[in-house]
């Protein structure tokens, strides 16, 4: 069953807020990493099929640049998240 019915129980059985946030973060990290990988591969395919056309080569280089900027942003967010999770524990 995809959705489980909530059962009444002791409040101690509920997951902690930090644990829920950590799961959401890893889910979003997985999605953003997948988007980065697809964008990077797409840039490589664009470059491969540019056949020397300067416009398409520039488009592929720009796409690669923005994919790497996105990866850098993902890494910075990871560092901030891990620092905050250590401080909040």
C-alpha positions in Angstrom: 0.0 0.0 0.0 1.4 3.4 -1.0 -0.1 5.4 1.8 -0.1 4.0 5.3 -3.0 5.0 7.5 -1.8 7.0 10.5 -2.1 5.1 13.7 -2.7 6.7 17.1 0.3 6.1 19.3 2.6 7.7 21.8 4.2 11.0 20.7 7.6 9.5 21.4 7.0 7.2 18.4 6.8 10.2 16.0 9.9 11.0 14.0 12.0 13.9 15.0 11.8 17.1 13.0 15.5 16.9 12.2 15.0 13.3 10.8 12.1 14.4 8.6 14.2 17.4 7.3 17.1 15.1 6.6 15.0 12.8 4.5 13.5 15.7 2.6 17.0 17.1 2.0 18.4 13.8 0.7 15.3 13.4 -1.6 15.9 16.9 -3.0 19.6 16.2 -3.3 18.9 13.1 -5.3 16.7 15.0 -7.6 19.1 17.9 -8.1 22.0 15.4 -8.7 20.0 13.6 -11.3 19.2 16.9 -13.0 22.9 17.8 -13.0 23.9 14.5 -14.5 21.3 14.8 -17.2 22.3 18.4 -18.0 26.0 17.4 -18.1 25.3 14.5 -20.5 23.1 16.6 -22.6 25.9 19.2 -22.9 28.3 16.5 -24.0 25.8 15.3 -26.7 25.4 18.8 -27.9 29.1 19.2 -28.2 29.5 15.9 -29.9 26.9 16.7 -32.5 27.9 20.3 -33.1 30.1 19.3 -36.0 32.3 22.3 -35.8 29.4 24.8 -35.8 30.5 27.7 -33.6 27.0 28.5 -32.4 26.3 24.9 -31.2 29.7 24.6 -29.6 29.1 27.8 -27.7 25.7 26.5 -26.6 27.2 23.3 -25.4 29.9 25.1 -23.5 27.3 27.4 -21.9 25.2 24.5 -20.9 28.2 22.7 -19.3 29.2 25.9 -17.5 25.7 26.2 -16.0 25.6 22.5 -15.1 28.9 23.0 -13.2 27.6 26.1 -11.5 24.6 24.1 -10.4 26.8 21.4 -9.0 28.8 24.0 -7.1 25.5 25.3 -5.6 24.5 21.8 -4.6 27.8 21.2 -2.9 27.6 24.5 -1.0 24.1 23.7 0.2 25.3 20.3 1.3 28.1 21.9 3.4 25.6 24.4 4.9 23.1 21.6 5.7 25.7 19.3 7.3 27.0 22.2 9.4 23.5 23.1 10.6 22.7 19.5 11.3 25.8 19.2 13.5 25.0 22.4 15.3 21.3 21.5 15.9 22.0 18.1 17.4 
